[in-house]
Amino acid sequence: MCSDDYVPVFAHRGASAHALENSLRAFEKAWELGADGIELDIQVSKEGVPVVYHDPQLSRLAGSNKLVNECSLEQLQRFKLGKPWKRFFSTYKISTFEEVLIWANQRQMPLNIELKSTMLENTDALIRMLKGLKLPVGSHFSSFHYELLKVVKQHAPQFETALIATKKLNWDLLRDYQAIDSVHAHKKYYKPRYLEACVANEKKCRFYAIDSSEKFIVNPHPVVIGWITDFPDKVIKEQKRAASIK
């Protein structure tokens, strides 16, 4: 929950400055560092199993030219993940969303669940994922794809949804996006023009790419309900430092 002095801090793909992005180790490290929530990415396997992985293709972290949704879950979990020169010795594997969900519910760690492009081709998998879904308090869904957020609102209206802003977004028409509750935006959009548009259209906002050097994090606009960062410990420390001298 936001207060005048503190805005919840979500660790981007976990504490990705300390461990491999979207890994259970990165999530656990974020928990240890005091993050208020975890941002993670969801793709789907060939058979429609939600997995925690950012890119639609496997080349960057797994060294394969295949797409995530071309591979079965069994195939995906055989890949070793990491930078090319470290991958051979890596113990990092692709996790299922179910594995991460168990972890998060045990700790009551809120999740910012970003729905990625492979879900556009398999919305049935998203609907199955939403059925009976229990998430920690403060969890929400986000996506660049408004169509996916409409599916969430239709099948699980109890969950908050956030549209990730692109340069094509008309902020003055945010009210027309009835299936969203908030906006997620790069910190370059932290400007009066966009903040005021959120107020006028009754939408809240979280900002990403925060690194703790931003002056606005210690005196945030009331519309702000979250920071998304690779450095949760630094952002938390800066907010607490500022609060202590007020």
C-alpha positions, 0 to 999 in steps of 0.5 A: 500500500502506498503512503505519503512517504513510501511507494511499493517497489517491484523487482523487475524480473526479480532481483535481476541485477543479482541473479539471472532474470525471471529465475527463482533465485532472482525472486528469492533474492528480491525477497531477501532484499525487501522488495514489495513485489516481483515483476515477471514475464509469462509465455506459453509452451507448445501445449499451452503451459504458462512458463516464466520467460521474457523473450518469445524466442530462446536465442538470448538466454538458451542459445536456441533459434526456436520460439518458446511456443514451438517447444514442449514444456519438457523441451523447455526445461532441458535448456540451460540458461545464461550468458553464452560463456556461462551457459554450459555450467549453468544450473538455471532452468525455465520455471513454470508459472505454477512453480513461481505461484507456489513460491509467491503464495507461501511468502505472500509476495505480490506479483506483477504478471506481464502477459507476453506475445505468445499468449496472443496465439493461445488465449485458451491457455490464459483462460485456463490459467485464470480459472480458480487462480489465487494470488497474493494480495497486491498482485496484478496483470500487465501487458503491452497487449490490451486484448489480453487484459480484456481476457483477464477482466472478462474471466477474473475481474477481481484482479487489477490490470495495467496497460504498458504504455508505448509511444502510440498510446493516447493518454487523453483517451485512457478512460476508453480502455475500460479493461484496465485499472492502471498504466505502467510506463517508462520513467521518461513518461514521468512528466506533468502531462502524463501524470495529469492525464492519469488523474483526468482519466482516473487511472493509477500508474507504476513506472519502470526502469527506476534506478534510485537516482530519480529525484521524483521517487522521494516525493511521488505524485499521488497517482503513482502506486509502484516503482519497477526496478532492477535495484529494489534494495537501492530504491527502498533505501532511498525512499526510507532515507528521504522519509527519515529526514522529513 
